[in-house]
């Protein structure tokens, strides 16, 4: 009987190895999807969809406590928040959408996906979920969307947290010069290009298996026209300094969190944020070491600690 059991488990293990190896070679998107599902389960969030305005929104939701709405950055999606969500769901009710046009949320052909348009769409999303007096947390482009929304709807925003946010005055860096010269660092055609994009965003880029890199390359090629059209919109003055232009209208508590080694949005933007908040009820800031542009992924514990202290300490 023991020998039979051992043979059975041996066959089972062999089947698992074959299936995993086959998936990696021929369907790596399945492995990536399984990895994301595992992260979501660990973070105690579930995926939902809702129709709001011109968009079918895909979003994660989970946890108990004050409601935090987390908005991702350019050429990203809701899954990038999962390492941080794991730290936050014990204390907060999280709502983490794919912004319209990105991830699994729908996209209107030829639609406007600049900062102002996304802030307007956000109102429809929050209304559809009957969310009131939320804490908005925005990263990079999502920070600009969050800030513009908060300026236009101050009664609906209990507090605003901006992580390495786009849309502020800052010292020009190599990344700025490349984008302003017409280069698009967010598009790539092969694994080397994908790895270069990781190096731009991470101080210590994560190791991604080659076939999983191929999944991201294929997605990027598919979204190429949308990425280029949206980046061109974000280069326009009304978007490029969209957050800077509304700072004097923000009346709620505001937190700025930056990575000290951010090579995409220079940390001097944090000074512009503090100087421009002339009406905010309270102003907090934190400069994290050991990360580049992705604090929620490179420093999830430290980022969660800062956010938790800001929200619960008000």
N, C-alpha and C positions, 0 to 999 in steps of 0.2 A: 504493500500500500504506500509506504514512504517513497519507494522508488518511483511509483506511478505519479505521485504528487510532485516529486522533483522534476520528472519529465514534463509534466503539465506546465509547471512554472517556467521551466527552461524554454518550452515552446512559446509561452506567453511573452517572456522577455524578448525572445527573438523577433516575434511579431511586432512588438512595440518598437524595437530598434529599426526594423525594416520600414515601419510606417513613418517614424520620425525622420529617418534618412530620406525616404521618398518624398515626404512633405518638404524637407529642406531643399531638395534638388528640383522638384517639379512644381511645388505649390507653397513657396515660402510665405506667401501672404496668409496662409492658414496659420502658420506658426506665429506670425506677427499678431494676428487677430487673437490667438489663444493667449499670447503674452499680455496683451492689453486687457483682455477679459480677466485674467488672473490679477492684474494690478487693480482693476476696478473692484473686484471682490475683496481684495485686501484692504482697499480704501473704504469699503462699505458704501459704495455708491452704485446706483442702477441707471441704465440708459433709458431715456424716454424721448418721445417726439411730440411736438405741438405745432399747430398751424397758427401763425401770428403775422398779420400784414401780408406781405408778398413772399413770406419765407416759411418753409417747413423747417423748424428748428430741431436739431438733435442736441440733447443735453444729458449730463449726469446729474443725479440728485441723491442726497443721502445725508445722514447725520442729524443731530438734534441741537437746538440752541438758537442763538441769533443767526439770521440769514446772511450769508456771504455769497455774492454773485461774482464769479471769477471769469475774467475776459482775457483770452489769449492774444498773442501778437501776430504780426504779419507772417504769412506762409506757414502758419502753425495750426493747431487744433486743440480740442479740449483734453486730449490724452496727455498733453505735456504737464497738466496740473496734477496728475494722479499721485506722483510721489509726495507732493505737498498735501493733497487731500487726505492721504493716510494719516498724516499728523493732525489734521484739523477736524475730521468728523467726530472725534470724541467730544468736542466742545461746540461745534457749529453745525447748522443746517446749511449745506453747500448746494448751490446751483451752478453748474459749469457748462455753458453752452459752446457749441461751435458757432462762431459768429457767421452771419449770412455770407454765403459764397465760399466758406471754408469748411474743411472736414466733411461731415455727413449732412450738414445743413444745405438747403437748396440754394441755387444760384439762378438769377434771371439773366438771360443772354443780353449783353450790352448794358446791364444795370450799373448804377453808380454805387460803388462800395468804398467811397471815401469816408473820412471821419464823421462829417456831419450827417451823412446818409445813414451810417451805421448807428449813430446815436439815436436817430429818429426811429430806426427799426427796433432798437432796444426797448423803447417805450412800449411797443406793441407786445413784445415778448414778456415783459414784466407784468403787463396788464393781463395777458392770457393766463399766467400762472397766479394771478391775484397776489403778487408780491408787493408789499408796501414797506417803506422805511428800511431798505436793505443797506448793507455795507457793500460798496462796490470796490472790487480789487481788480486792477487792470495792469497787465504786463505789456511793455513796449507799445505797439499800435493800440492794443486793448486799453492801455493807460490813457491814451488820448481820447478814445471813445468814452471811457468812464468819466474823464474830467469834463468833457463837453456835455455829456448827459447830466452830470451833477450840477453844472452851472445852469442848465436849462430847466432842471426839475429838482431844485434844492429840497423841497418838502419830501421827496421820495427817497432821499439818500441820507441815511443816518451818519455815515462816515465814508471817507474815500481813502483808499490805499493805492499808491502808485509805485509799481516795481519797474525800475529801469525804463521809465515811460518815454515814449516818443512824443514829439510836438513841443519841446522846450528849447530855449536858447542854450547852447553849449559850445565849448571849444571844438572847433573843427578838427576831426581826426581823419585817418587814412580811409576809413569806411565812408565817411561823409564825402570826401573828395572823389572817391570812386563812383558813388551813386550820383553825385551832382554832375560828374563827367559823362553820365549816360550808361555806365556799367550796371549790370544787374547781378549782384552776388547771390541772389536767391534762386537762380536757375542753373541747372547743371544737366549734363548729358551722360555722365558715366560715374563710376565709383570714385574716381579721383575728385571730380567736382563735388560730389556729395561729402566726401571727407573734408574738402576745403571749406564747405559751408559749415560743417561742425566746428572746424577750427576757428571760424569767425565768431561763433556764438558761445563756445565752451572754453574755459581755461584748461580743463582736462577732458578732451572729447571722449565720449563713451566708445567702447569697442563694439562695433556692429558687425555681425557676420556678413560675409560677402553677398550671399543670396538675399539676405534681408535688405542690404544696401540696394540691391537691384529693384526691390519693391518700391523703395522711396524714389529711386531714379525714374521708374515708370510713372509713378504718380506725378512727379514734377514735370515730366514731358507732357503728360495729359493736361496739366493745369497751366502750361507755359503761357498761353495767350492771356489768361486771366491774371496771372502773377505780374506779367509785364504791364498790362493795362492798369492794374490797380496801383502798382508802384509809380507809374507815371502820374497818376492822380495824387498820390501822397507827396510827390515832389512839388506840387503847386503850393504857393505861399499860404493859401487859406487852410491847407492841411498840414504843411510842414511846421507851422507854428500854431496849430489849432489849440493846443493845450495852453501855451503861453498867453494867448489872447483872452482866455477866460479865467485866469487865475484870480483876478481881482473880483470875480463874482462868486467865488467859492466861499460859502459861509459855514460849512460843516467842519468837523475835525478832519484834518488831512495828514496822512503819513506818506513820507517818501522813503523808499528802500532802494539802494543802489549797490551793485557790486563794485568794489574798489577797482577791479581790473576790467571793467566793462570797455570793450573795444568797439562797440557798435553805437551806444549812446553814452558819450563821455560823462563821467560822474560830476563834472561841473554843472550839469543840468540840475543837480540837486540844489545848488546855490540859487539858480534862477527860480526854482520852485519855491524855496523859502522866502526869497525876496519879493516874489509876486503875490504871495498869499496875504493880502492886506486886510481881509475880512474874515478869514478862517477863525473859528472859535478856538481851536488849538492846532498847533503845528508840531509834528514829530518827524524825526528822520533817523535813519540808520544806514551805516555804510558797512557792508559785509566784505570780509576778506575771503580769498580762496574761490572766487567765482568770476565769471566774465559777464555774459548777458542773460544767463538763465538761473537766477537764484532759486527758483522753485524746484529745479532739477539738481543743481550742483550743491545747494545748501538748504534742503527741505526742512531739516530740523531747526536751523537758525532762523530761517524765514518764518516758519510757523510760530516760533517763540516771539518774534517781533510782532507779528500780526495778532497773536493771541493777547499779548500785553496791551497793544493799542486798542483792540476792540473791547476787551473785558475791563480794561482799566479806565475807560472813559467815565 
